Amino acid sequence: MRHAEALLATGDVAAARREVQAALNVSERLQLRALEAECYYALARIDAAEGDNAAATRRYGRVVSILDEIQTESGNGDPLRREDLRAMYDAAAAGAQ
């Protein structure tokens, strides 16, 4: 994911999308929910960079849904105490509106 972020920062949006999509495929296959949320968040940012705000809004909504599911499944734990997940959740919630 760091490589995809670097590609996005340098403007290579197509390569960033390919990297993120590959990571998303792995995260879904292995059921790595936090990574899946991170992938959708990156795809939303890519969509926004390409001017596809409707797709970005949908993907931000997916991030919120995934993180809400993680929160519910965690029982007494609070995964959103993690600073990175909380920041992603807050930004995605704002972007989903």
TORPA-4810 file (N, C-alpha, C, O; in nm, 3 decimals):
<nodes>
NODE_1_0.081_-0.119_0.000_0.000_0.000_0.000_0.086_0.126_0.000_0.047_0.228_-0.058_M
NODE_2_0.201_0.121_0.063_0.288_0.239_0.066_0.335_0.273_-0.076_0.347_0.390_-0.112_R
NODE_3_0.362_0.170_-0.154_0.404_0.193_-0.291_0.291_0.261_-0.369_0.317_0.353_-0.447_H
NODE_4_0.169_0.216_-0.350_0.055_0.277_-0.418_0.039_0.423_-0.376_0.010_0.508_-0.460_A
NODE_5_0.057_0.451_-0.248_0.048_0.590_-0.200_0.155_0.676_-0.266_0.129_0.790_-0.305_E
NODE_6_0.275_0.621_-0.280_0.383_0.696_-0.344_0.352_0.721_-0.492_0.376_0.830_-0.543_A
NODE_7_0.298_0.620_-0.558_0.259_0.637_-0.697_0.152_0.745_-0.713_0.157_0.826_-0.805_L
NODE_8_0.055_0.744_-0.622_-0.050_0.845_-0.626_0.008_0.984_-0.603_-0.031_1.081_-0.669_L
NODE_9_0.100_0.994_-0.509_0.162_1.123_-0.478_0.241_1.179_-0.596_0.251_1.301_-0.613_A
NODE_10_0.296_1.090_-0.678_0.372_1.136_-0.794_0.285_1.154_-0.918_0.334_1.194_-1.024_T
NODE_11_0.156_1.124_-0.904_0.063_1.145_-1.015_0.042_1.026_-1.105_-0.030_1.036_-1.204_G
NODE_12_0.103_0.913_-1.074_0.084_0.793_-1.155_-0.040_0.719_-1.104_-0.031_0.615_-1.039_D
NODE_13_-0.154_0.776_-1.137_-0.281_0.728_-1.084_-0.313_0.587_-1.133_-0.362_0.504_-1.056_V
NODE_14_-0.286_0.559_-1.258_-0.317_0.426_-1.314_-0.237_0.317_-1.244_-0.292_0.212_-1.210_A
NODE_15_-0.109_0.341_-1.222_-0.026_0.242_-1.152_-0.069_0.229_-1.007_-0.069_0.119_-0.952_A
NODE_16_-0.106_0.340_-0.944_-0.154_0.334_-0.806_-0.280_0.249_-0.798_-0.294_0.168_-0.707_A
NODE_17_-0.370_0.268_-0.892_-0.495_0.189_-0.893_-0.464_0.040_-0.907_-0.524_-0.043_-0.838_R
NODE_18_-0.372_0.006_-0.996_-0.336_-0.136_-1.013_-0.279_-0.195_-0.884_-0.316_-0.306_-0.846_R
NODE_19_-0.191_-0.121_-0.818_-0.132_-0.168_-0.693_-0.239_-0.189_-0.586_-0.240_-0.291_-0.516_E
NODE_20_-0.328_-0.092_-0.574_-0.432_-0.101_-0.472_-0.528_-0.216_-0.504_-0.569_-0.289_-0.414_V
NODE_21_-0.564_-0.231_-0.629_-0.655_-0.339_-0.666_-0.593_-0.475_-0.635_-0.663_-0.565_-0.588_Q
NODE_22_-0.464_-0.490_-0.660_-0.396_-0.616_-0.627_-0.398_-0.640_-0.476_-0.423_-0.753_-0.432_A
NODE_23_-0.373_-0.537_-0.398_-0.378_-0.550_-0.252_-0.519_-0.581_-0.204_-0.538_-0.658_-0.110_A
NODE_24_-0.618_-0.520_-0.267_-0.757_-0.547_-0.231_-0.793_-0.693_-0.258_-0.859_-0.756_-0.175_L
NODE_25_-0.750_-0.746_-0.371_-0.778_-0.886_-0.403_-0.721_-0.979_-0.296_-0.788_-1.073_-0.253_N
NODE_26_-0.600_-0.952_-0.252_-0.536_-1.033_-0.148_-0.610_-1.015_-0.015_-0.637_-1.113_0.054_V
NODE_27_-0.642_-0.892_0.020_-0.708_-0.867_0.149_-0.844_-0.934_0.156_-0.883_-0.985_0.261_S
NODE_28_-0.917_-0.935_0.046_-1.048_-1.001_0.045_-1.033_-1.153_0.053_-1.108_-1.220_0.123_E
NODE_29_-0.935_-1.206_-0.019_-0.913_-1.351_-0.017_-0.873_-1.398_0.121_-0.917_-1.504_0.166_R
NODE_30_-0.789_-1.321_0.189_-0.738_-1.359_0.322_-0.823_-1.303_0.436_-0.794_-1.327_0.554_L
NODE_31_-0.928_-1.230_0.402_-1.019_-1.170_0.500_-0.944_-1.079_0.599_-0.965_-1.085_0.720_Q
NODE_32_-0.858_-0.996_0.545_-0.784_-0.897_0.624_-0.864_-0.767_0.618_-0.840_-0.682_0.533_L
NODE_33_-0.958_-0.753_0.710_-1.057_-0.646_0.704_-0.996_-0.506_0.712_-1.038_-0.417_0.638_R
NODE_34_-0.899_-0.486_0.799_-0.839_-0.352_0.811_-0.767_-0.315_0.682_-0.774_-0.200_0.637_A
NODE_35_-0.697_-0.411_0.622_-0.630_-0.385_0.494_-0.733_-0.360_0.384_-0.713_-0.275_0.298_L
NODE_36_-0.844_-0.434_0.387_-0.950_-0.413_0.290_-1.004_-0.269_0.300_-1.025_-0.203_0.198_E
NODE_37_-1.025_-0.223_0.422_-1.072_-0.085_0.441_-0.970_0.014_0.389_-1.006_0.113_0.325_A
NODE_38_-0.842_-0.012_0.415_-0.736_0.076_0.367_-0.734_0.080_0.214_-0.712_0.186_0.155_E
NODE_39_-0.757_-0.034_0.150_-0.760_-0.039_0.004_-0.876_0.042_-0.051_-0.859_0.120_-0.145_C
NODE_40_-0.994_0.025_0.007_-1.109_0.103_-0.040_-1.086_0.252_-0.018_-1.128_0.334_-0.100_Y
NODE_41_-1.020_0.287_0.092_-0.989_0.427_0.119_-0.896_0.482_0.010_-0.917_0.592_-0.041_Y
NODE_42_-0.794_0.405_-0.024_-0.700_0.448_-0.129_-0.771_0.458_-0.264_-0.747_0.551_-0.340_A
NODE_43_-0.859_0.362_-0.294_-0.934_0.369_-0.420_-1.026_0.490_-0.423_-1.043_0.551_-0.529_L
NODE_44_-1.083_0.526_-0.311_-1.167_0.647_-0.304_-1.084_0.771_-0.333_-1.127_0.860_-0.405_A
NODE_45_-0.964_0.776_-0.278_-0.875_0.889_-0.303_-0.836_0.894_-0.451_-0.826_1.002_-0.509_R
NODE_46_-0.814_0.778_-0.511_-0.780_0.772_-0.653_-0.900_0.818_-0.737_-0.884_0.896_-0.831_I
NODE_47_-1.018_0.770_-0.702_-1.139_0.814_-0.773_-1.153_0.965_-0.766_-1.181_1.031_-0.867_D
NODE_48_-1.133_1.021_-0.647_-1.144_1.166_-0.630_-1.039_1.238_-0.714_-1.069_1.342_-0.774_A
NODE_49_-0.917_1.184_-0.718_-0.810_1.246_-0.798_-0.844_1.245_-0.946_-0.801_1.333_-1.021_A
NODE_50_-0.922_1.146_-0.989_-0.962_1.137_-1.128_-1.093_1.213_-1.155_-1.141_1.216_-1.268_E
NODE_51_-1.148_1.274_-1.051_-1.270_1.353_-1.068_-1.399_1.273_-1.061_-1.506_1.326_-1.091_G
NODE_52_-1.391_1.146_-1.022_-1.510_1.062_-1.012_-1.560_1.066_-0.867_-1.539_0.973_-0.789_D
NODE_53_-1.625_1.176_-0.834_-1.668_1.197_-0.695_-1.776_1.100_-0.651_-1.782_1.064_-0.533_N
NODE_54_-1.861_1.056_-0.743_-1.965_0.960_-0.706_-1.903_0.827_-0.663_-1.943_0.768_-0.563_A
NODE_55_-1.805_0.780_-0.740_-1.737_0.655_-0.704_-1.660_0.672_-0.573_-1.659_0.581_-0.490_A
NODE_56_-1.596_0.787_-0.555_-1.523_0.813_-0.431_-1.617_0.809_-0.311_-1.583_0.751_-0.208_A
NODE_57_-1.733_0.870_-0.325_-1.830_0.871_-0.215_-1.875_0.730_-0.180_-1.886_0.695_-0.063_T
NODE_58_-1.901_0.648_-0.282_-1.941_0.508_-0.257_-1.830_0.432_-0.186_-1.856_0.356_-0.092_R
NODE_59_-1.707_0.452_-0.230_-1.596_0.379_-0.169_-1.572_0.426_-0.025_-1.542_0.345_0.062_R
NODE_60_-1.584_0.556_-0.001_-1.570_0.605_0.136_-1.678_0.541_0.225_-1.651_0.506_0.340_Y
NODE_61_-1.798_0.527_0.171_-1.904_0.460_0.246_-1.869_0.316_0.277_-1.900_0.267_0.386_G
NODE_62_-1.803_0.249_0.183_-1.760_0.110_0.206_-1.657_0.103_0.318_-1.659_0.011_0.399_R
NODE_63_-1.566_0.200_0.322_-1.466_0.205_0.430_-1.536_0.214_0.565_-1.504_0.140_0.658_V
NODE_64_-1.631_0.305_0.575_-1.704_0.322_0.701_-1.775_0.192_0.739_-1.771_0.151_0.855_V
NODE_65_-1.839_0.127_0.641_-1.909_0.000_0.669_-1.814_-0.107_0.720_-1.843_-0.175_0.819_S
NODE_66_-1.701_-0.121_0.655_-1.603_-0.223_0.697_-1.554_-0.195_0.838_-1.549_-0.285_0.921_I
NODE_67_-1.519_-0.069_0.864_-1.467_-0.037_0.998_-1.576_-0.050_1.104_-1.546_-0.088_1.217_L
NODE_68_-1.700_-0.020_1.069_-1.811_-0.043_1.163_-1.826_-0.192_1.192_-1.850_-0.231_1.307_D
NODE_69_-1.813_-0.276_1.089_-1.821_-0.421_1.108_-1.708_-0.470_1.198_-1.730_-0.553_1.287_E
NODE_70_-1.588_-0.420_1.176_-1.474_-0.458_1.261_-1.504_-0.418_1.405_-1.479_-0.495_1.498_I
NODE_71_-1.558_-0.299_1.423_-1.591_-0.248_1.556_-1.693_-0.341_1.624_-1.677_-0.376_1.741_Q
NODE_72_-1.797_-0.379_1.551_-1.901_-0.466_1.606_-1.846_-0.603_1.641_-1.876_-0.658_1.747_T
NODE_73_-1.765_-0.659_1.552_-1.710_-0.793_1.572_-1.606_-0.799_1.682_-1.576_-0.907_1.733_E
NODE_74_-1.550_-0.685_1.719_-1.440_-0.686_1.816_-1.488_-0.707_1.959_-1.406_-0.732_2.048_S
NODE_75_-1.618_-0.699_1.984_-1.668_-0.720_2.119_-1.628_-0.605_2.209_-1.665_-0.490_2.185_G
NODE_76_-1.551_-0.637_2.312_-1.510_-0.535_2.409_-1.395_-0.449_2.361_-1.372_-0.340_2.414_N
NODE_77_-1.322_-0.496_2.261_-1.209_-0.418_2.209_-1.258_-0.300_2.127_-1.373_-0.297_2.082_G
NODE_78_-1.172_-0.206_2.107_-1.209_-0.089_2.026_-1.099_-0.066_1.924_-1.004_0.008_1.951_D
NODE_79_-1.111_-0.129_1.806_-1.005_-0.113_1.707_-0.990_0.032_1.659_-0.885_0.069_1.607_P
NODE_80_-1.093_0.112_1.676_-1.083_0.251_1.632_-1.001_0.336_1.729_-0.984_0.456_1.707_L
NODE_81_-0.951_0.274_1.836_-0.853_0.344_1.920_-0.721_0.359_1.847_-0.640_0.446_1.878_R
NODE_82_-0.699_0.271_1.749_-0.578_0.284_1.667_-0.587_0.414_1.590_-0.685_0.440_1.521_R
NODE_83_-0.486_0.495_1.603_-0.486_0.627_1.542_-0.506_0.622_1.390_-0.580_0.704_1.335_E
NODE_84_-0.441_0.525_1.324_-0.454_0.517_1.178_-0.595_0.479_1.136_-0.648_0.535_1.040_D
NODE_85_-0.657_0.387_1.208_-0.794_0.348_1.173_-0.894_0.459_1.206_-0.989_0.481_1.131_L
NODE_86_-0.872_0.528_1.316_-0.961_0.638_1.354_-0.953_0.750_1.250_-1.056_0.804_1.209_R
NODE_87_-0.832_0.785_1.207_-0.814_0.891_1.108_-0.880_0.852_0.975_-0.945_0.934_0.911_A
NODE_88_-0.862_0.725_0.935_-0.922_0.678_0.811_-1.075_0.679_0.823_-1.144_0.718_0.730_M
NODE_89_-1.126_0.636_0.936_-1.271_0.633_0.959_-1.328_0.775_0.952_-1.428_0.799_0.883_Y
NODE_90_-1.266_0.867_1.021_-1.316_1.004_1.023_-1.314_1.068_0.884_-1.411_1.133_0.844_D
NODE_91_-1.205_1.048_0.811_-1.194_1.105_0.676_-1.294_1.039_0.582_-1.355_1.106_0.499_A
NODE_92_-1.311_0.907_0.593_-1.405_0.837_0.506_-1.549_0.878_0.538_-1.630_0.895_0.448_A
NODE_93_-1.580_0.893_0.666_-1.715_0.935_0.704_-1.746_1.072_0.646_-1.858_1.096_0.601_A
NODE_94_-1.650_1.161_0.648_-1.670_1.294_0.591_-1.684_1.285_0.438_-1.766_1.356_0.380_A
NODE_95_-1.606_1.199_0.375_-1.611_1.185_0.230_-1.734_1.112_0.180_-1.773_1.126_0.064_G
NODE_96_-1.797_1.033_0.268_-1.914_0.956_0.227_-2.041_1.040_0.226_-2.146_0.994_0.181_A
NODE_97_-2.031_1.162_0.273_-2.151_1.247_0.280_-2.164_1.336_0.159_-2.259_1.414_0.149_Q
</nodes>
